[in-house]
């Protein structure tokens, strides 16, 4: 699947049915050697004081449809730990 196939799709939580964002607003963590997507990093709007970023591993994607992507938030990873592992939080 190409990134252009994913662009513009809405990300929906399977548990709540809530809209989490759109692929064009998210970051993808991709292994450049293999081209495999490791995770989606979704900026969650939330409230003013409780903003957080959702890190959803690729295995947390349950279905990729024509207009949306359904994800399972129970697979979500801890943002700070994940960024430390990727060495991106400098």
N, CA, C and O atoms as a DFTB+ gen file, in Angstrom:
360 C
 N C O
     1  1       0.840      -1.173       0.000
     2  2       0.000       0.000       0.000
     3  2       0.887       1.238       0.000
     4  3       1.886       1.292       0.717
     5  1       0.532       2.200      -0.780
     6  2       1.298       3.432      -0.879
     7  2       0.746       4.488       0.069
     8  3      -0.415       4.433       0.474
     9  1       1.600       5.452       0.418
    10  2       1.149       6.534       1.280
    11  2       0.004       7.298       0.638
    12  3      -0.910       7.739       1.335
    13  1       0.037       7.461      -0.668
    14  2      -1.042       8.180      -1.358
    15  2      -2.383       7.460      -1.196
    16  3      -3.436       8.095      -1.262
    17  1      -2.352       6.138      -0.986
    18  2      -3.585       5.384      -0.737
    19  2      -4.144       5.679       0.655
    20  3      -5.351       5.577       0.872
    21  1      -3.270       6.044       1.600
    22  2      -3.688       6.329       2.965
    23  2      -4.087       7.791       3.173
    24  3      -4.910       8.097       4.035
    25  1      -3.506       8.684       2.388
    26  2      -3.711      10.121       2.586
    27  2      -5.190      10.490       2.545
    28  3      -5.929      10.060       1.661
    29  1      -5.601      11.291       3.514
    30  2      -6.966      11.785       3.566
    31  2      -7.948      10.890       4.295
    32  3      -9.094      11.285       4.507
    33  1      -7.528       9.689       4.687
    34  2      -8.441       8.789       5.398
    35  2      -8.566       9.229       6.855
    36  3      -7.587       9.648       7.473
    37  1      -9.776       9.130       7.394
    38  2     -10.017       9.459       8.788
    39  2      -9.619       8.282       9.665
    40  3      -9.766       7.125       9.269
    41  1      -9.111       8.583      10.864
    42  2      -8.726       7.560      11.830
    43  2      -9.821       7.521      12.897
    44  3     -10.110       8.526      13.547
    45  1     -10.429       6.333      13.065
    46  2     -11.554       6.158      13.980
    47  2     -11.194       5.106      15.033
    48  3     -10.617       4.069      14.707
    49  1     -11.537       5.377      16.297
    50  2     -11.328       4.423      17.384
    51  2     -12.412       3.358      17.334
    52  3     -13.595       3.685      17.243
    53  1     -12.022       2.084      17.393
    54  2     -12.985       0.988      17.345
    55  2     -13.821       0.924      18.632
    56  3     -14.981       0.514      18.598
    57  1     -13.236       1.326      19.753
    58  2     -13.928       1.247      21.043
    59  2     -15.011       2.313      21.188
    60  3     -16.136       2.011      21.584
    61  1     -14.672       3.552      20.869
    62  2     -15.570       4.679      21.095
    63  2     -16.272       5.165      19.841
    64  3     -17.276       5.873      19.918
    65  1     -15.749       4.788      18.694
    66  2     -16.287       5.308      17.444
    67  2     -15.935       6.763      17.237
    68  3     -16.536       7.438      16.401
    69  1     -14.958       7.259      17.996
    70  2     -14.565       8.663      17.945
    71  2     -13.557       8.908      16.836
    72  3     -12.709       8.064      16.548
    73  1     -13.661      10.065      16.226
    74  2     -12.709      10.486      15.194
    75  2     -11.450      10.985      15.890
    76  3     -11.515      11.892      16.719
    77  1     -10.310      10.399      15.558
    78  2      -9.040      10.771      16.176
    79  2      -8.236      11.737      15.332
    80  3      -7.406      12.478      15.859
    81  1      -8.466      11.739      14.046
    82  2      -7.709      12.605      13.151
    83  2      -7.780      12.099      11.729
    84  3      -8.570      11.218      11.392
    85  1      -6.932      12.681      10.909
    86  2      -6.835      12.331       9.497
    87  2      -5.375      12.010       9.218
    88  3      -4.481      12.623       9.802
    89  1      -5.130      11.071       8.345
    90  2      -3.757      10.655       8.034
    91  2      -2.879      11.839       7.622
    92  3      -1.688      11.849       7.936
    93  1      -3.425      12.815       6.941
    94  2      -2.612      13.960       6.520
    95  2      -2.150      14.801       7.707
    96  3      -1.219      15.594       7.572
    97  1      -2.795      14.639       8.883
    98  2      -2.406      15.371      10.093
    99  2      -1.494      14.552      10.989
   100  3      -1.036      15.055      12.015
   101  1      -1.220      13.319      10.636
   102  2      -0.442      12.420      11.487
   103  2       0.959      12.218      10.928
   104  3       1.275      12.632       9.812
   105  1       1.782      11.575      11.732
   106  2       3.111      11.157      11.291
   107  2       3.112       9.641      11.218
   108  3       2.455       8.968      12.012
   109  1       3.843       9.120      10.275
   110  2       4.047       7.678      10.160
   111  2       5.497       7.383      10.503
   112  3       6.401       8.063      10.017
   113  1       5.726       6.377      11.335
   114  2       7.087       5.930      11.619
   115  2       7.339       4.741      10.713
   116  3       6.704       3.694      10.836
   117  1       8.287       4.927       9.796
   118  2       8.550       3.939       8.754
   119  2      10.005       3.491       8.829
   120  3      10.904       4.320       8.973
   121  1      10.238       2.199       8.734
   122  2      11.590       1.664       8.633
   123  2      12.071       1.932       7.213
   124  3      11.538       1.367       6.258
   125  1      13.070       2.785       7.073
   126  2      13.513       3.181       5.733
   127  2      14.195       2.046       4.971
   128  3      14.240       2.066       3.741
   129  1      14.720       1.066       5.688
   130  2      15.372      -0.052       5.006
   131  2      14.366      -1.012       4.387
   132  3      14.571      -1.509       3.280
   133  1      13.270      -1.271       5.111
   134  2      12.298      -2.246       4.628
   135  2      11.030      -1.625       4.068
   136  3      10.303      -2.268       3.312
   137  1      10.757      -0.359       4.440
   138  2       9.528       0.295       3.992
   139  2       8.312      -0.075       4.810
   140  3       7.186       0.254       4.436
   141  1       8.526      -0.762       5.935
   142  2       7.434      -1.212       6.798
   143  2       7.018      -0.074       7.729
   144  3       7.865       0.604       8.311
   145  1       5.699       0.130       7.863
   146  2       5.175       1.137       8.789
   147  2       5.168       0.529      10.187
   148  3       4.596      -0.539      10.402
   149  1       5.811       1.220      11.145
   150  2       5.840       0.741      12.522
   151  2       4.678       1.287      13.336
   152  3       4.088       0.557      14.133
   153  1       4.339       2.567      13.148
   154  2       3.268       3.145      13.952
   155  2       2.750       4.434      13.335
   156  3       3.370       5.032      12.456
   157  1       1.581       4.837      13.835
   158  2       0.984       6.129      13.512
   159  2       1.139       7.008      14.738
   160  3       0.904       6.553      15.857
   161  1       1.527       8.246      14.551
   162  2       1.598       9.203      15.648
   163  2       0.536      10.251      15.366
   164  3       0.663      11.054      14.442
   165  1      -0.525      10.228      16.187
   166  2      -1.697      11.060      15.965
   167  2      -1.731      12.178      17.006
   168  3      -1.831      11.900      18.201
   169  1      -1.648      13.435      16.572
   170  2      -1.804      14.516      17.548
   171  2      -3.259      14.576      17.983
   172  3      -4.146      14.804      17.160
   173  1      -3.509      14.376      19.266
   174  2      -4.869      14.376      19.794
   175  2      -5.193      15.778      20.277
   176  3      -4.464      16.342      21.093
   177  1      -6.259      16.330      19.789
   178  2      -6.608      17.700      20.130
   179  2      -6.972      17.839      21.604
   180  3      -6.459      18.734      22.275
   181  1      -7.831      16.989      22.117
   182  2      -8.192      16.986      23.531
   183  2      -8.608      18.354      24.036
   184  3      -9.045      19.206      23.263
   185  1      -8.472      18.558      25.332
   186  2      -8.760      19.857      25.928
   187  2      -7.476      20.656      26.009
   188  3      -6.396      20.140      25.721
   189  1      -7.593      21.903      26.397
   190  2      -6.423      22.782      26.444
   191  2      -5.352      22.249      27.385
   192  3      -4.164      22.310      27.068
   193  1      -5.757      21.729      28.537
   194  2      -4.798      21.271      29.533
   195  2      -4.422      19.802      29.395
   196  3      -3.460      19.359      30.022
   197  1      -5.148      19.044      28.597
   198  2      -4.903      17.611      28.502
   199  2      -4.603      17.172      27.071
   200  3      -5.136      16.165      26.605
   201  1      -3.780      17.900      26.396
   202  2      -3.383      17.490      25.052
   203  2      -2.348      16.376      25.166
   204  3      -1.468      16.404      26.026
   205  1      -2.476      15.406      24.282
   206  2      -1.496      14.325      24.258
   207  2      -1.419      13.772      22.850
   208  3      -2.301      13.990      22.019
   209  1      -0.358      13.064      22.613
   210  2      -0.135      12.451      21.320
   211  2      -0.403      10.956      21.451
   212  3       0.039      10.319      22.407
   213  1      -1.132      10.401      20.483
   214  2      -1.430       8.979      20.493
   215  2      -0.424       8.252      19.602
   216  3      -0.254       8.612      18.438
   217  1       0.232       7.248      20.135
   218  2       1.158       6.426      19.370
   219  2       0.487       5.071      19.194
   220  3       0.358       4.300      20.145
   221  1       0.061       4.792      17.966
   222  2      -0.669       3.565      17.671
   223  2       0.220       2.665      16.809
   224  3       0.542       3.022      15.676
   225  1       0.621       1.503      17.335
   226  2       1.453       0.601      16.536
   227  2       0.667       0.062      15.343
   228  3      -0.564       0.041      15.357
   229  1       1.378      -0.365      14.327
   230  2       0.717      -0.841      13.113
   231  2      -0.216      -2.013      13.388
   232  3      -1.255      -2.140      12.741
   233  1       0.142      -2.870      14.341
   234  2      -0.747      -4.001      14.647
   235  2      -2.042      -3.537      15.324
   236  3      -2.974      -4.329      15.467
   237  1      -2.115      -2.270      15.742
   238  2      -3.335      -1.711      16.310
   239  2      -4.339      -1.267      15.255
   240  3      -5.475      -0.925      15.582
   241  1      -3.925      -1.272      13.998
   242  2      -4.847      -0.945      12.902
   243  2      -5.671      -2.187      12.611
   244  3      -5.129      -3.229      12.243
   245  1      -6.977      -2.073      12.777
   246  2      -7.854      -3.232      12.601
   247  2      -8.421      -3.329      11.197
   248  3      -8.645      -4.434      10.702
   249  1      -8.657      -2.211      10.550
   250  2      -9.251      -2.246       9.205
   251  2      -8.898      -0.961       8.475
   252  3      -8.974       0.128       9.044
   253  1      -8.514      -1.095       7.218
   254  2      -8.302       0.058       6.351
   255  2      -9.375      -0.010       5.285
   256  3      -9.368      -0.895       4.430
   257  1     -10.293       0.932       5.349
   258  2     -11.406       0.965       4.410
   259  2     -11.194       2.011       3.335
   260  3     -10.105       2.568       3.193
   261  1     -12.251       2.270       2.580
   262  2     -12.180       3.225       1.478
   263  2     -11.964       4.656       1.986
   264  3     -11.179       5.410       1.411
   265  1     -12.666       5.024       3.070
   266  2     -12.593       6.393       3.577
   267  2     -11.995       6.514       4.967
   268  3     -11.719       7.623       5.423
   269  1     -11.787       5.388       5.653
   270  2     -11.327       5.502       7.034
   271  2     -10.442       4.342       7.436
   272  3     -10.368       3.310       6.768
   273  1      -9.768       4.558       8.569
   274  2      -8.909       3.545       9.170
   275  2      -9.417       3.333      10.587
   276  3      -9.535       4.291      11.350
   277  1      -9.721       2.091      10.951
   278  2     -10.221       1.777      12.279
   279  2      -9.061       1.248      13.105
   280  3      -8.364       0.319      12.695
   281  1      -8.856       1.859      14.294
   282  2      -7.741       1.484      15.156
   283  2      -8.244       1.065      16.529
   284  3      -9.318       1.480      16.966
   285  1      -7.452       0.238      17.201
   286  2      -7.747      -0.223      18.551
   287  2      -6.824       0.520      19.513
   288  3      -5.611       0.313      19.499
   289  1      -7.400       1.388      20.348
   290  2      -6.587       2.191      21.260
   291  2      -6.012       1.390      22.420
   292  3      -5.130       1.884      23.121
   293  1      -6.482       0.179      22.639
   294  2      -5.903      -0.633      23.710
   295  2      -4.469      -1.058      23.372
   296  3      -3.735      -1.501      24.254
   297  1      -4.072      -0.929      22.123
   298  2      -2.706      -1.259      21.713
   299  2      -1.776      -0.052      21.773
   300  3      -0.587      -0.164      21.474
   301  1      -2.317       1.099      22.159
   302  2      -1.558       2.351      22.172
   303  2      -0.330       2.234      23.067
   304  3      -0.367       1.575      24.106
   305  1       0.760       2.879      22.652
   306  2       2.008       2.837      23.399
   307  2       2.228       4.149      24.136
   308  3       1.650       5.174      23.775
   309  1       3.069       4.116      25.175
   310  2       3.414       5.305      25.929
   311  2       4.245       6.230      25.047
   312  3       5.290       5.831      24.535
   313  1       3.785       7.457      24.872
   314  2       4.427       8.398      23.950
   315  2       5.873       8.704      24.324
   316  3       6.754       8.625      23.468
   317  1       6.137       9.050      25.575
   318  2       7.485       9.440      25.987
   319  2       8.467       8.288      25.814
   320  3       9.564       8.478      25.289
   321  1       8.075       7.092      26.256
   322  2       8.961       5.934      26.124
   323  2       9.223       5.601      24.658
   324  3      10.350       5.290      24.275
   325  1       8.176       5.670      23.848
   326  2       8.303       5.354      22.431
   327  2       9.255       6.327      21.747
   328  3      10.098       5.908      20.954
   329  1       9.133       7.626      22.044
   330  2      10.015       8.619      21.436
   331  2      11.456       8.455      21.905
   332  3      12.385       8.680      21.129
   333  1      11.656       8.064      23.169
   334  2      13.014       7.802      23.643
   335  2      13.631       6.630      22.887
   336  3      14.810       6.656      22.536
   337  1      12.820       5.603      22.642
   338  2      13.322       4.448      21.907
   339  2      13.691       4.824      20.473
   340  3      14.646       4.288      19.909
   341  1      12.933       5.741      19.893
   342  2      13.238       6.184      18.531
   343  2      14.320       7.245      18.498
   344  3      14.849       7.575      17.436
   345  1      14.655       7.791      19.698
   346  2      15.646       8.852      19.812
   347  2      15.214      10.097      19.059
   348  3      16.024      10.741      18.391
   349  1      13.907      10.439      19.171
   350  2      13.376      11.614      18.501
   351  2      13.055      12.753      19.457
   352  3      12.690      13.838      19.003
   353  1      13.177      12.546      20.757
   354  2      12.724      13.545      21.717
   355  2      13.816      14.543      22.113
   356  3      13.724      15.146      23.182
   357  1      14.796      14.725      21.322
   358  2      15.869      15.678      21.644
   359  2      15.410      17.086      21.448
   360  3      16.178      18.023      21.670
